[in-house]
Amino acid sequence: MKKRVITGAAFAIVILGCIALQGWVLRLMILFAGVVAIGEMYRAYEHAGALPMRWCGYAYSGIVFCLYALRALFPDQLSARVFPIPAGLVAGILLVSAVIISHGRIDYERWEKTILPILYPGLFFSLMYGFTELPGWFVRATALLLAFFMASINDVFAMLIGLRFGKHRFSGEISPKKSVEGSIAGLVASILFAIAIPALLNAIAAAKPALNPDGAILPPLWAFALLGLVGGMASQLGDLVASLIKRHVNIKDYGTIFPGHGGMMDRMDGILFCAAVCLAFFHLAGY
């Protein structure tokens, strides 16, 4: 438990640093995390006997990163009108398909297991680049804090309450330790956290206007409460999807990069789904 806490604290510090600096630091962090996670997913499928072409997944990550980089460097050029994620997905799937077909063999499983990690987790990491294009440091910081930490708060409270009061299991073979009581506690914690973060940042910005020089107005707190509910549900779903794949390929953890936690996917499973919901929320709010 001590190792888990220390690793979790170090992870939080790194994420907070990326949120504070944003820009290229954040983009490179997303690229690094995405490449590691895709590699872990390929390794998981290899453990089950598949032979995916890892380099195709890494190529997809590089293509999407470069397209977003071009949009950032040349905002008024043609690159700004290219949508990186659809373009990257099309390029990735075409690349995988061309290589498989060129072998002249019916190798459907290799095609499938090469493309799947491009879609999950690759697509979900790609969506995170969208946070870098939200307007203004204040709005981006609010969105990123919710995206990265709402899932963690959900997970912590679900675990603590589940261990103490959990009696009704609901995820069956996928994650036997999860309970209805823990799930509800996690959702309540997500809602409270989603309300507290914008309220706190608004108060800080009121005292230090330099943090919000554009005078950005965040959505009302009731909307953030709704975000907390939906984001919390998405976080728990992401956790279960990652567990579903682990059970299917018969592994305990995706990796060992985070002592006490496992691999990148073990740490980011709930965050990936929660971040997608957060990004959609801020786009729907008009940012």
C-alpha positions as CSV (number, residue, x, y, z in Angstrom):
1,M,0.0,0.0,0.0
2,K,2.9,2.4,0.8
3,K,4.4,1.8,-2.6
4,R,1.0,2.4,-4.2
5,V,0.5,5.7,-2.4
6,I,4.0,7.0,-3.2
7,T,3.6,6.1,-6.9
8,G,0.2,7.7,-7.0
9,A,1.5,10.9,-5.5
10,A,4.4,11.0,-8.0
11,F,1.9,10.5,-10.8
12,A,-0.2,13.3,-9.5
13,I,2.7,15.7,-9.3
14,V,3.8,14.9,-12.9
15,I,0.2,15.4,-14.2
16,L,-0.2,18.7,-12.2
17,G,3.1,19.9,-13.7
18,C,1.8,19.1,-17.3
19,I,-1.5,20.8,-16.5
20,A,0.3,23.9,-15.3
21,L,2.8,24.1,-18.2
22,Q,0.3,22.8,-20.9
23,G,1.5,23.4,-24.5
24,W,4.2,21.1,-25.8
25,V,4.9,19.5,-22.4
26,L,1.3,18.3,-22.3
27,R,1.4,17.1,-26.0
28,L,4.6,15.1,-25.4
29,M,3.2,13.6,-22.2
30,I,0.1,12.4,-24.2
31,L,2.3,11.0,-26.9
32,F,4.6,9.2,-24.5
33,A,1.6,7.8,-22.4
34,G,-0.2,6.7,-25.6
35,V,2.8,4.9,-27.1
36,V,3.4,3.1,-23.8
37,A,-0.2,2.1,-23.5
38,I,-0.5,0.9,-27.0
39,G,2.6,-1.2,-26.5
40,E,1.1,-2.7,-23.3
41,M,-2.1,-3.6,-25.2
42,Y,-0.1,-5.3,-28.0
43,R,1.9,-7.2,-25.4
44,A,-1.3,-8.3,-23.7
45,Y,-2.6,-9.7,-27.0
46,E,0.7,-11.4,-27.6
47,H,0.4,-13.1,-24.2
48,A,-2.8,-14.7,-25.6
49,G,-1.0,-15.9,-28.7
50,A,-1.7,-13.2,-31.2
51,L,1.0,-11.7,-33.4
52,P,0.1,-8.0,-33.9
53,M,2.4,-5.6,-35.8
54,R,3.3,-3.1,-33.0
55,W,5.0,-0.6,-35.4
56,C,1.6,0.1,-37.0
57,G,0.2,1.3,-33.7
58,Y,3.2,3.4,-33.0
59,A,3.0,4.9,-36.5
60,Y,-0.6,5.9,-35.8
61,S,0.4,7.7,-32.6
62,G,3.2,9.5,-34.5
63,I,0.9,10.5,-37.3
64,V,-1.8,12.0,-35.0
65,F,0.9,13.8,-32.9
66,C,2.5,15.3,-36.0
67,L,-0.9,16.5,-37.4
68,Y,-1.8,18.2,-34.1
69,A,1.7,19.7,-34.0
70,L,1.2,21.2,-37.4
71,R,-2.1,22.7,-36.3
72,A,-0.3,24.3,-33.4
73,L,2.7,25.5,-35.3
74,F,0.8,26.7,-38.4
75,P,-2.8,27.6,-37.3
76,D,-3.6,29.6,-40.4
77,Q,-2.4,27.1,-43.0
78,L,-4.0,24.1,-44.6
79,S,-2.9,21.9,-41.7
80,A,-5.4,23.7,-39.5
81,R,-8.3,22.4,-41.6
82,V,-7.1,18.8,-41.3
83,F,-8.8,16.7,-38.6
84,P,-6.0,14.7,-37.0
85,I,-7.9,11.9,-35.4
86,P,-10.0,10.8,-38.5
87,A,-7.0,11.3,-40.7
88,G,-4.8,9.3,-38.3
89,L,-7.3,6.5,-38.0
90,V,-7.8,6.2,-41.8
91,A,-4.0,6.2,-42.3
92,G,-3.5,3.6,-39.6
93,I,-6.1,1.2,-40.8
94,L,-5.0,1.6,-44.4
95,L,-1.5,0.9,-43.4
96,V,-2.3,-2.2,-41.4
97,S,-4.6,-3.5,-44.1
98,A,-2.1,-2.9,-46.9
99,V,0.7,-4.8,-45.0
100,I,-1.6,-7.7,-44.2
101,I,-3.0,-8.0,-47.7
102,S,0.5,-7.8,-49.2
103,H,1.4,-11.0,-47.4
104,G,-1.2,-12.8,-49.4
105,R,-2.4,-14.9,-46.5
106,I,-5.7,-15.0,-44.7
107,D,-4.4,-13.5,-41.4
108,Y,-7.6,-12.0,-40.0
109,E,-6.5,-12.3,-36.3
110,R,-3.3,-10.4,-36.9
111,W,-5.2,-7.7,-38.7
112,E,-7.8,-7.5,-35.9
113,K,-5.3,-7.5,-33.1
114,T,-3.2,-4.8,-34.8
115,I,-6.1,-2.5,-35.3
116,L,-7.8,-2.9,-31.9
117,P,-5.1,-1.2,-29.9
118,I,-5.2,1.7,-32.4
119,L,-8.9,2.1,-31.5
120,Y,-8.4,1.4,-27.8
121,P,-6.4,2.8,-26.2
122,G,-5.0,4.7,-29.2
123,L,-8.1,6.7,-30.2
124,F,-8.8,7.7,-26.6
125,F,-5.3,9.1,-26.1
126,S,-5.6,11.0,-29.4
127,L,-8.7,12.7,-28.1
128,M,-6.7,14.2,-25.2
129,Y,-4.8,16.4,-27.7
130,G,-8.2,18.2,-28.0
131,F,-7.6,19.7,-24.5
132,T,-4.6,21.7,-25.9
133,E,-7.0,23.4,-28.3
134,L,-9.5,24.7,-25.7
135,P,-9.4,28.5,-25.4
136,G,-7.3,30.0,-22.6
137,W,-5.1,28.6,-19.8
138,F,-7.9,28.8,-17.3
139,V,-10.4,26.8,-19.2
140,R,-7.8,24.2,-20.2
141,A,-6.6,23.8,-16.6
142,T,-10.2,23.3,-15.4
143,A,-10.9,20.7,-18.0
144,L,-7.6,18.9,-17.5
145,L,-7.9,18.7,-13.7
146,L,-11.4,17.2,-14.1
147,A,-10.3,14.8,-16.8
148,F,-7.3,13.4,-15.0
149,F,-8.4,13.5,-11.3
150,M,-12.1,12.8,-11.4
151,A,-11.5,9.2,-12.3
152,S,-8.8,8.8,-9.6
153,I,-11.1,10.3,-6.9
154,N,-13.9,8.0,-8.1
155,D,-11.5,5.0,-7.9
156,V,-10.2,5.8,-4.4
157,F,-13.6,6.3,-2.8
158,A,-15.1,3.3,-4.6
159,M,-12.3,1.2,-3.3
160,L,-12.4,2.5,0.3
161,I,-16.2,2.3,0.7
162,G,-16.3,-1.0,-1.2
163,L,-13.8,-2.6,1.1
164,R,-15.6,-1.4,4.2
165,F,-19.2,-1.6,3.3
166,G,-19.4,-3.5,0.0
167,K,-21.8,-6.4,0.1
168,H,-23.4,-6.5,-3.3
169,R,-21.2,-7.4,-6.3
170,F,-22.2,-6.3,-9.7
171,S,-19.3,-6.9,-12.2
172,G,-19.2,-10.7,-11.9
173,E,-16.2,-12.3,-13.4
174,I,-14.8,-9.1,-14.8
175,S,-13.9,-7.4,-11.5
176,P,-15.1,-9.5,-8.6
177,K,-14.0,-7.0,-5.9
178,K,-16.2,-4.2,-7.2
179,S,-19.4,-3.6,-5.3
180,V,-22.6,-1.6,-5.8
181,E,-21.9,0.3,-2.6
182,G,-18.4,1.2,-3.8
183,S,-19.7,2.3,-7.2
184,I,-22.2,4.6,-5.7
185,A,-19.6,6.1,-3.4
186,G,-17.3,6.7,-6.3
187,L,-20.1,8.5,-8.2
188,V,-20.9,10.7,-5.3
189,A,-17.2,11.6,-4.9
190,S,-17.0,12.4,-8.6
191,I,-20.0,14.7,-8.4
192,L,-18.6,16.6,-5.4
193,F,-15.1,16.8,-7.0
194,A,-16.6,18.1,-10.3
195,I,-18.4,20.9,-8.4
196,A,-15.4,21.7,-6.1
197,I,-12.8,22.2,-8.8
198,P,-14.5,24.9,-10.9
199,A,-15.8,26.6,-7.7
200,L,-12.2,26.6,-6.3
201,L,-10.7,27.8,-9.5
202,N,-13.3,30.6,-9.9
203,A,-12.5,31.8,-6.3
204,I,-8.7,31.7,-7.0
205,A,-9.2,33.6,-10.3
206,A,-11.3,36.2,-8.6
207,A,-8.4,36.8,-6.1
208,K,-5.7,36.5,-8.8
209,P,-7.2,37.7,-12.2
210,A,-3.9,37.0,-14.0
211,L,-4.9,33.3,-13.9
212,N,-7.9,34.1,-16.1
213,P,-6.8,37.0,-18.2
214,D,-9.5,36.3,-20.8
215,G,-12.3,36.5,-18.2
216,A,-13.6,33.1,-19.3
217,I,-16.9,32.2,-17.7
218,L,-17.3,28.5,-16.7
219,P,-20.6,26.7,-17.0
220,P,-22.9,26.7,-13.9
221,L,-22.1,24.3,-11.1
222,W,-25.2,22.2,-11.7
223,A,-23.7,21.4,-15.1
224,F,-20.5,20.3,-13.5
225,A,-22.5,18.1,-11.1
226,L,-24.0,16.4,-14.2
227,L,-20.5,16.1,-15.6
228,G,-19.4,14.4,-12.4
229,L,-22.1,11.8,-12.6
230,V,-21.6,11.0,-16.3
231,G,-17.8,11.3,-16.1
232,G,-17.8,9.1,-13.0
233,M,-19.9,6.4,-14.8
234,A,-17.5,6.6,-17.8
235,S,-14.6,6.2,-15.5
236,Q,-16.0,3.0,-13.9
237,L,-16.8,1.7,-17.4
238,G,-13.3,2.3,-18.6
239,D,-11.9,0.5,-15.6
240,L,-14.2,-2.5,-16.3
241,V,-13.3,-2.5,-20.0
242,A,-9.6,-2.7,-19.2
243,S,-10.3,-5.5,-16.7
244,L,-12.4,-7.3,-19.3
245,I,-9.4,-7.4,-21.7
246,K,-7.0,-8.5,-18.9
247,R,-9.3,-11.4,-18.0
248,H,-9.6,-12.4,-21.7
249,V,-5.9,-12.6,-22.2
250,N,-5.2,-13.9,-18.7
251,I,-2.9,-11.3,-17.2
252,K,-2.9,-9.5,-13.8
253,D,-1.5,-6.1,-14.9
254,Y,-0.7,-4.5,-18.2
255,G,2.9,-3.6,-17.2
256,T,5.2,-2.5,-14.3
257,I,5.9,1.1,-15.2
258,F,4.1,2.3,-12.0
259,P,5.1,0.2,-8.9
260,G,2.1,-0.8,-6.9
261,H,-0.3,0.1,-9.8
262,G,0.9,-1.8,-12.8
263,G,1.2,-0.5,-16.3
264,M,0.2,2.7,-18.1
265,M,-3.2,1.1,-18.9
266,D,-3.7,0.1,-15.3
267,R,-3.3,3.7,-14.3
268,M,-5.1,5.3,-17.2
269,D,-8.0,2.9,-17.8
270,G,-10.7,5.0,-16.1
271,I,-9.1,8.3,-17.0
272,L,-9.3,7.6,-20.8
273,F,-13.1,7.3,-20.8
274,C,-13.6,10.1,-18.3
275,A,-11.4,12.5,-20.3
276,A,-13.5,11.8,-23.4
277,V,-16.6,12.8,-21.5
278,C,-14.9,15.9,-20.1
279,L,-13.7,17.0,-23.5
280,A,-17.2,16.6,-25.0
281,F,-18.7,18.6,-22.1
282,F,-16.4,21.6,-22.7
283,H,-17.1,21.5,-26.4
284,L,-20.9,21.3,-25.8
285,A,-20.4,24.3,-23.4
286,G,-19.1,26.3,-26.4
287,Y,-15.4,26.3,-25.8
